[in-house]
Amino acid sequence: MKLFDGYTLNLLLSVIVGILAWSFKAVATKAIQKWNLRSLDQRRRWMYQARLVSLSILVFGLVIIWASEIRTLALSLAALAVAIVIGLKELATCLLGAFLKASNQSFRIGDRISIGGHRGDVIESNLLATTLLEVGSAQELTGRTIVIPNAIFLAAPVMNESLGQFHCLHQFEMLLPYEIGSPTLLLQELERLAWMESRQYLKPTQRLMDRFAKTKTIDSHGVEAKVWLEFKDPKAFRLCVRVPCRVDQRGSVEQKIKRQFFESPNLKISNIQS
């Protein structure tokens, strides 16, 4: 049967080390007081050295005695620190994303943005998340909200489709087969319709563009309606349209242009062969 277990033995050795350190300090202090030193400053320096040596003896002895317990405690603290870092990682990245968003002023409440495959109008933004009112492919609200953690702003680029709170440049595309008619004639007709539907928004959107360019120290560009062709598919061509309009009228302007385009009496659109 052991006289002492490990914990009790460590306590006893700690007491012995403490007594040795205190004894060394006491003996050294008495010896220094008996020395014939030139000044009190020298005596104080030697007394300080004696206290420092006694403290070193105490600390070094306790570290040796409790080495295994200290190692276990260090490992536990390290595991706790790792768990805290992992647990707070998402919170930290969300806060950093909110800081990046605020410092760059990449969008405001009411702007329409696209990020990480999501697209919608910003209706709320706080330190942890940004809420979007989802917009579908037809530029109409789907009635669903998307809550996006701000951490996404650290990894994905933000595309802001709004120049300001009231007016914007809206872009959409139409993929049409070659059988539907001449791409040049279709482009000309679409340009006419786009200009007719967006002319009322031209001046306020241009003023907004000029103000935006001045604020960002960039060249101002025209905001008039534009239509261009893209040929990326051997069986179809793409008509790309950009028009100025009100932020809240994007969907209706796009749908009106498309509907008038396919109903236009100036075009003879043939039936598409199945």
N, C-alpha and C positions, 0 to 999 in steps of 0.2 A: 504494500500500500504506500503510495507516494505521500510524503509529508506535506508538500505544497503542490497545488495545481499550477498551470502555466500563468493564469491571470494573477493569482496571489503572489507568485514568485516575482512577477514583473513589478507589482506594487512594492514588494519588499526591496527589490533592487533599486527602484526609483527613489525610495526613501533614503537608501544608503548613498546613492549618488548625490541627492540633495544635501545630506549631512556632510559629505566630502567637499562639495562645492562651498557650502557655508563655512566649513572648517578652514579651507584654504583661504577664503576671503578674510576670516578673522585673524588667522596667523599672519598673513601677508600684511594686513593693516597694522597690527602691533609692531611687526618688524620695521615697516616703513616709518612708523612714528618714532622709533628709536634711532633711525638713521640721522646722521649729522648732514643735513642737506642745506645748500646755500640759500634757498628761497622757498617760500610757501608755494609758489607756482610749480616748482619741481615736485614737491611733496604731493600736490593735488594731481599732477600728471601720473605719478606712480600709483596713487590710490585709484585713479581711474583705470589704469592698466590692470591692477589687481582685480577690480570688480569685473572688468571685461573678461579676464581669464577664468574667473569663477563662473561667470554666466556661460562661457563657452563650454566649460566642463559639464555644467548642468544640462545644457541643450544637447551636446554631443552624446552624453551618456543616455539621456532619455530617448534620443533617436535610435541608438543602438538597441536599447532594451525593447522599445515598442515598434521596431522596424516592421514586423509582420502585420501588426495592427494598422500602422500608418499606411502600409502598402494596400491593405484591404480597403481602408477608408478612401485612399486616393482613387482606387479603381471604382468604388461606389460613386464618388463624386464625379469621376469622368463619365460613368454611365448615365448619371443623372443629368450632367451637362449635355450629353449627346441627345438624351430623350427630350430635354427642354428645347434644344435647337431644332430637332425634327418636328416637335409639336408646334413650335412657333414659326416654322419656316413659311407656311402659307400666309400667316398673319403678317410676317415681315415683308414678304414679297408684295402683298396687297398694299401695304403702307408705302413701299418704295414705288409701286406703280402709281398710286395716288399722287405722290410727290412729283413723279415724272410728268404725269398728266397735267398737274397744276402749273408746274414750271414752264412747260412748253405751250400751254394754252391751246392744245390741239383741237378742242371743241368746246362748245357751250351747251347749256340746256336748250333743247329745241333743234339742234343741228342733226342732220342725218349722216350717220357714219357707217362704215363697214370695217369690221375687224374680226380676224380669226374665223371667217366663214359666216359671221353674223352681220345682219344689216338692219338698221332701224333708226327711229328718232329717239334722241336722248331725252328722257323724262325725269331722271333722277341720278344724282352722282354724289357719293360720299367717300369716306376714307377706305372702305373695304370693297365696294362694288359699284358698278354703273348699270342702270336699268334702261333697256331699250324697248320701245314699242315697235314690234317687228313689222317690217315692210316686205311684202312678197315680190315675186318677179314681175307682176303687173303694176308695180308702184302703188299698190293699195295696202292699207293696214290689214294685217291678218287677225287682229284682235288679241294676239298673244304678246306677253312681255318676256323679255330675256334679261336675266340678271347675270351679269358678267363680272367675275372677280377682277379686281384691278391688277392682279398679277399678270394678266394677259398683255398689259401695255408694255411690259418689259421684254416680251418675246415676239409680239406681232405688230406690224405697222398699222397705223390708223389712217383710213381714207375718209376725209371730211368732204361731203358733197354739198355743203352749204357755205356760200360766201358770207352770209349774214343771217339775221333772224327772219327777214321777210322775203328776200329774193335770192335766186341761185341760178346756176347753169345746170340744166338737166340733160343727161345723155342717155340714149337708148339705141337699140339695134334691132334690125329685122333681117332674118335670113330667108332669102327668096330663091327658088329654083330658076334656072335660065329660061325654062319654058314659059315663065309668066310674062315675059316681055323684054324689051331692050333695057339694059341697065342704065344707059345714059338718059333715056326718056323718063324712066322711073325716077331717077335722081332729080331731074329738073322739076318734075311734078311735085316730088316730096319737098324740094327746096321752097317752092311756092307756098305749099300748105304750111310748112314750118314757119315761114316768115309771116303769113297771115295770122296764125294763131299766137305768135309770140311777140308781135310788133308792139303791143301795148305795154309789155314788160321791158322793152329794150332800154329806155332812158333810165328808169330807176335802177336796173341791174348794172348799167354802165357806170352810174354814179357810185354804186357800191363797189364795183371792181376798182375804180380809180382810188377810192378811199382805202380799200384793202391793199392795193399796190403801194400807196404812199406809206401806210403803216408798216408794211414789211420791207420797204425799200427795194422794190422790184419794178420792172417795167409793166405798165398797164396794157392790157390787150382788149381787143374788141370782143363784144359779147353777142354780136348778131347771130341769127340762126345759121347753122352750117350743116351740110349733108355731104358725106363722102363715101366712096365705094371701097370695099375690101374684097380681094379674091383669094381666099384661103382654102376653098373647097372646090374640087373639080365639078361638082354637080350643082352648086349654088353660089350665089354671091351675097355679100352682106352690105346692107345700107345702114350707115351709122349717122345718127342725128344728134345734134346738140342745140338746145334752145334755151333762151332766158325765160324764166317764169317765176311766179310766186312759190315759196316753199310749200305752201299748203295746196297748190294747184298742180303739182308735178304729175300725179297720176291721171288727172282729168285731161290735162293738156296732151299728154302722150296718147291716151286713148282716143281723143278727138282727132288728132293728126292721123293716127292709124286708120280709124274708121273712114275719114274723108278720103284718105289715100286709096283705099280699096273700093270706095264708091265713086271715085272721081269719073265724070263723064269725058274727061280729056284723054283717058287711057282706054285702050282696048285690051284688057287682060284676058288672055285665052285660058281655057280650062286646063288645069294641070292633068297630064296623063298619069294614071295610076300605075 
